[in-house]
Amino acid sequence: MNLSLFIIIPLVASIAVLLSRNAQQVKWISFLASAAQLVLSFFLLSAFRSERANGNVSQMLFEQRYSWFAPLNIEYYIGVDGISVSMILLTAFVVLAGVLVSWNVEKMTKEFYFLLLLLSLGAYGFFISLDLFTLFFFLEIAVIPKYLLIGIWGSGNKEYSANKLALMLMGGSALVLVGIFAIYFMSGIHSFDMVKLSQVHIAIEVQKIFFPMLFIGFGVFTAIFPFHTWVPDGHSSAPTAGSMFLAGISMKLGGYGCLRVATYLMPEAAKEYAPIIIVLASIAILYGAFATMMQKDLKYINAYSSVSHCGFVLLGIGMLTKISIAGAVMQMVSHGLMTALFFAVIGMIYERTHTRKVEELGGLLKVMPFVCSVLFIVGLCSLGLPGFSGFVAEMTVFMGSWQNPDMFYRIATIAACMSIVVTAVYILRAIGKTAMGPITNEHFSHLKDAAWNERLAAILLVLGIIAIGIAPFWLNDLVSPGAEIIMSKISGVIIY
Amino acid sequence: MMNELLLMKSELLVTAVIFILLFIKISDKMSNEGVLRVVNLLLLLNVAAGFYCMNTVGELFSGMFRTNELMAFEKNMLNIGTLLISLISYEWLKNHKHLPEFFILMLSALLGMFFMISSGNFLIFYLSLELATIPLAALCNFDLEKKQSSEAAMKMIMSSAFSSGILLFGISMMYGTTGTLSFAELPQYLDGSPLQVFSFILLFTGFAFKLSVVPFHLWTADVYEGSPIAVTSFLSVISKGSIVFIFLTTLYSAFAPMGEVWYNLLFMLSVITMIIGNLFALRQQNMKRFLAFSSIAQVGFILIGISGGGQNGISSSVYFVLVYIFSNIGAFGAVQLISSFSGKETIDSYKGLYQTNPLLSWVLTISLFSLAGIPPTAGFFGKFFLLASGAEKGNYILITIAALNMIVSLYYYLRVVRAIFMEKNEQPIASIQGSIYEKAGLLICVAGIIAVGLYSHFYEYIYSLSIF
């Protein structure tokens, strides 16, 4: 299994897109490339499982290592464990769905798909990197395409949102940069190799200063409170595929970084700061949920609920138990699929009705049965109905959190649990008003249901959600060993 | 003797080009296009020959002039930059009355820079610095019919005379306390007495003037705005690059014992340079002024790299200058092309540029992203290595300030990108058809921006040369 293919395919495809002659070619190249990525990631999954079944217990599989900037010990070093494999799967699903729903983009098609592919390149590269330099490199590659996607193809106050997003994310990565330098020089081995670094002990004083930098830096990407303000603006202004990529992939870069870089390399400080992380995560969960109640625009609803749902990721990481960390990863996958689907559906509705205001919509189930069924599925998943991925992931986080015997942690867990009720309120209200009841607008009754590309995208993501929902064990088996390794590093510090 | 003089191959080559141009001027028969063809060819040969004579190491005139592979490489970088500037300025130069003089002056300045890079003694350093500056002041005035251009030349000559005065004052006091002007002998006489520190600070100030480090930057914006774009890019790229090189040499070899003094100076100056440069760049409307202030901020970053010391300090600074040559000339080239076709130089007039000039827009965008340090452009690697070099000393406050400054700088670079791609304009700049020279120049810049970063051998090569 050659992991570099995950970078090479989008790279080749994006160059091909630039060279292609018309919009039709562009679309098909992007579609084929992202479909190939999906096939490849399933192939990776099976290869990974069979390696593990054959008793290969090394921490990272399919490693590749080339020297890149030798004087600074920078390497192109890639490899995967279960957590990365699950994130790659998520990326492949969302990218393919994103390419499909953007089939009707007419303005600067070539540039649009080029940027989508570039963004996916950054995400894949980030998830397979085991070298901090390449990780950071790919993290930053993923920022500018988002800026251009929102600024050029967005709607509403797009320039403002694009600027805000780019600057906040760059701010996050600036903090990450400082943290990376600190790890490099303070670990004493002058290396960016994460596996090697995880075996070195970094002095606790150093960790105390630089862990917050790294955690907040990555946290900005995953909407840590109070750095979540780019999320509503960015998501609501972005074009459909842009929102899907932002919420489905980009926010996961942050969660993955918090886990893989900050927590894994500086476990003692993670333990030290866990209460603060949990407080921030709980605020994000509750505040996000209550803020969603007040929203009237479907995209804003999903954006704020993303803040709330991503809070669970941080909560799971902050709880520092094996199950809660596994839950955090599962929540990342689940939320990625779910929110991408939600944005896809909102995009479909908006494209037809030209409004996203909940009060102006109504009775769409009669005219667009497919779209509205998907809306129901994704809504129910979002509020955590058993059988869908949301339930599995949130439940795992809560289970893991409850394992933490400290009273403070339990109160935080209970508080976070309460958000589920609020979620149910806003989700049911929004989808109920949109899909049920009388048709509020004459013009709506002539609308067409989803086209083939939209159906394909939606079915793809629904399959993902249901696959996790009814058979969560495969994801759990995939993720748990990775979580265990992270915890084994931490359990030297705390014992649960 | 003849063999020894061959140590000065790069200098001799440039001198030869200057002489050829003089003959062309005297015979006065060639059309402007013919001259440009010859000049570009000569400069190209000069670059090629420069790489051919890389492996010369030695000293001349009892240590006054010395050269090694690193210096030869630095000179080649400047050669490439000069060639690129000549290429991108084709449209502007084509109709200029005094074309040969332009190149004679520019190459004389370049010759001065070569001697400056190779100087091993404060005397020749001062001489060559003047040779590098005075032709530049004349160049600033090369938009002969524009008042602003003369004003720029006046400001340039005044400020450089002032800074030379300070520099000379520092040199003379340094001579008074140590009794030597040679870089090689200076370290053993430095004992850190207050007078020496004072004279060192004067010397440092002279450098800071030339590098337009805040608070000695005030001449920069006006001079950059008033001068023709070709000269502005020469000033901000080639001239600054050469000063960075000699600055490295003096700090790392002659003033090595004063490491603590210059580290603290560099720390303070880099912080205020980055902050002030960025804050001023935020509000600029004119592209030339905008690039001027952004280049002040870039110098702040270079100072961080220099402050690191050691092999990393040298290689990261030299590498950044290489990156900076491609990125800044790329940006100036696009601005030059737009300016000479439409006469527009403000950011507002760039609105909707992408609709009419997609390729040029991408060139400008890639150059600006490289200046801002966005991967996969070389600027990202350059900034990363500069900060890595600075972080080696363990001063994370400096690194954090620098990292945050990168966000501020991204904001104003994005302003241009936003104007190009996102904002609507009823009358965007009409489609521009540059000549083959300009296309080649911009193509080389973009190729450089992409390749110098991703292809790690450039950095590794510079690193392997970076030994004094």
Contacts between the chains, C-beta under 8 A, distances in Angstrom:
chain1	res1	chain2	res2	distance
A	68	B	456	5.0
A	69	B	381	7.8
A	69	B	385	8.0
A	69	B	456	4.7
A	69	B	459	5.6
A	69	B	460	6.8
A	70	B	456	7.4
A	70	B	460	5.5
A	71	B	311	7.7
A	71	B	312	7.3
A	71	B	315	6.9
A	71	B	459	6.9
A	71	B	460	6.2
A	71	B	463	4.2
A	72	B	312	7.7
A	72	B	385	7.1
A	72	B	388	6.2
A	74	B	456	7.8
A	133	B	384	7.6
A	137	B	375	5.0
A	137	B	376	7.4
A	137	B	380	7.2
A	138	B	375	7.9
A	140	B	374	6.3
A	140	B	375	4.9
A	140	B	380	6.8
A	141	B	375	5.1
A	141	B	376	6.3
A	143	B	374	7.5
A	144	B	369	6.8
A	144	B	374	5.5
A	147	B	414	6.9
A	147	B	417	8.0
A	148	B	417	7.8
A	148	B	421	6.5
A	151	B	418	6.2
A	151	B	421	6.6
A	151	B	422	4.5
A	152	B	421	5.5
A	152	B	422	5.7
A	158	B	422	7.3
A	159	B	418	5.8
A	159	B	422	5.7
A	159	B	423	7.4
A	162	B	418	7.7
A	162	B	422	7.6
A	163	B	411	7.3
A	163	B	414	6.3
A	163	B	418	7.3
A	166	B	410	6.9
A	166	B	414	6.3
A	167	B	407	5.8
A	167	B	410	6.6
A	167	B	411	5.9
A	167	B	414	7.9
A	170	B	406	7.1
A	170	B	407	5.0
A	170	B	410	5.3
A	171	B	404	7.4
A	171	B	407	5.0
A	174	B	403	3.7
A	174	B	404	5.9
A	174	B	406	5.8
A	174	B	407	5.7
A	175	B	400	8.0
A	175	B	403	7.1
A	177	B	384	7.7
A	177	B	387	7.1
A	177	B	399	8.0
A	177	B	403	5.2
A	178	B	396	6.3
A	178	B	399	5.4
A	178	B	400	5.2
A	178	B	403	5.3
A	181	B	387	6.6
A	181	B	388	6.4
A	181	B	391	4.1
A	181	B	396	7.4
A	181	B	399	6.0
A	182	B	391	7.7
A	182	B	396	6.3
A	184	B	388	7.4
A	184	B	391	7.6
A	185	B	391	5.8
A	185	B	392	6.4
A	185	B	394	6.9
A	209	B	396	7.6
A	210	B	396	8.0
A	213	B	400	8.0
